[in-house]
Amino acid sequence: MSDNELVNQQFPVKVEQPGGSGNIFARVFDELTAFCRSRSLFILHYCTGCGAIELPPAMTSRFDMERLGISPMVSPRQADILLITGYVSVKTLKRVILTYEQMGSPKYVIGICSCTVNGGMYWQSYATAKKLNDYMPVDLYIAGCMPRPEAVITGLRQLMENIRRGEANGWQDYYQRYDHYLGHQQRLFGETWQTPTDVIAEAKHYGLFSNETLGEHTKLLQQHQKPLEALEMRLGLDSKDKVEP
Amino acid sequence: MRAENYEARNHPPSNEFEINFGPNHPGIEGNYALKVKVHGDEIVAARADGGYLHRGFEKLMEQRLWIQNIALVPRICVPDPAPMEVAYSMAVEQLCGLDVPERAQWLRVLQLELSRVAAHLFTFGGHAATTGMYSPMFWGVADRDLILDLFEELTGGRVYSIYNIPGGVRRDVPDGFLQRLSDTLDYLDSRLPDYDNLLFTNRVFVTRAKGTGPISQTQALEWSVTGPNLRATGLKFDVRRDDPYLVYDQLDFDIPTEEPGDAWARTLVRRGELQQSVRILRQVVERLPGVAGPIRAPIPNPLAWKVPAGETYVRIESSKGELGWYVVSDGSEKPYRVHVRGPSSMHAVQVLEHLVTGARIEDVAQIMFSLDACPPEVDR
């Protein structure tokens, strides 16, 4: 199937917005689903930078995040929220995108600290990836250097409210405008950048395939796509002389 | 990845395989990775993989004014930011020949020791969590928050206080602060038996930590190990005592040491240090009201402040080990070259790689936490 055929092909949209349906029963059911979804959230806290130090107080007895129904989780497959806690270097950003693509949809991204917004204090640095929402859709930013645990909890409550109202749709944006995000990623990581996840196939699966899913950057990706290789997992110890005692 | 692109990879017939610890792993403190090669559950080779937190501090500092760098330096080590500020301020003072008022020196000791207590409480929790015990972590974080409250009252910031500037400190203690500090110290003292019952005499913890990741004294000296990790091998070396700075020579405290140099000894040394820090803080509470005078030496206009040309090396004892600042000035408004000698880069790279080789896979996280390496300080 050529790219043009893929673009022109119409896919049924499975995801329905709460309140958007004409049928009152369907609407009530959608709202109930969104409400339940907003009340049980698992966080994957990727400790990318300084902001991670304010998460233990927020999670433990003093500020007690779990009373909101939000609890930490260590595996991306089980998580709903990706918490980017601060400064992201170019090397980290690859892993962040890898982690984000592993998470099951619907998934939400929160950027904590000024560094995720605009590079913060390290705006001059050669290693910093500024403006996280160029590379992945961010649903909510919690600004500050660093935000207090109260601010983190307020931000999470705001995200819950957004999910309940059906407004936290960054993950849909990633499928619908994949070419846009991939373009930014390729500009930073080089044209041969790829992850093991097939985002285009997922976009079709969720019925979120749009005109902007494919484009010049996805074409480039398909040219370079190699068999699945883990991301720099080789230890480089194949030859004898490299083995340390 | 398209399904048709999958190819069977030719794995050599071997019992060895590679595992990534981190950069996103609950057993790694921060954004840091360790690649290990395992045979069964024994590790045969390991390599530290840093760089995830690299920000280029030393380069950034060359592009900012001397006074602006004060805001940058505490970010180098997040759990224990105070020593960074103090050491940088001391380096600038040495270059300028500034004399710090005595009251400011006492206030700096107050901040340094509070920061050390907070950092050690955090480390206990992290170390306990790697052996499956989460209660000490909750306790440690909750008790650390009391100290963060004191920081907030004293400096306005919970974690990054930016309290020290070259020449002194920014603010004096608020009314009633010393009393509240004293109450917190009483509370911490009363908590130590609880910590002993929960953690330090816990059979699970003792059995897992004893004999794990041992370093001999000779190895420790060869690998430039400093701080509690060095004192856990029996060597009584502490910058506060052997090369006194601020007012540490007027204070009365012990240097706790242990012999075996394993994970257990390292944690026990930190417990002893926490007690000694509380002891130092009590002396500060007692003697600070008697030290009158200004809290800050007059400094020139910070926006046009030219530091005389020269170079200096300043070292202090942070909660992780010996922290050094090598600062070169060419007489302009900005530093010519800055280098940070962080203790963690030795602990988290060469020491960690050697210690985990031969260890079992479940001990990797514990060894890393017991070394108390701070990833942002490794990468800088």
Interface residues (C-beta under 8 A of the other chain):
Chain A: L44 Y46 C47 T48 G49 C50 A52 I53 E54 P56 P57 T60 S61 R62 V74 Y87 S89 K91 T92 R95 T99 M121 Y122 Q124 S125 Y126 A127 T128 C145 M146 R148 Q194 P196 T197 D198 A201 Q225 K226 P227 L228 M233 R234 L235 G236 L237 V243 E244 P245
Chain B: M1 R2 N5 Y6 E7 R9 E18 N20 P23 N24 H25 P26 G30 N31 K35 V36 K37 A45 A46 R47 G51 Y52 L53 H54 R55 G56 K59 L60 Q63 A71 L72 R75 V78 P79 F122 G125 M137 F138 V141 A142 R144 D145 L148 R158 V159 Y160 E353 H354 T357 P376
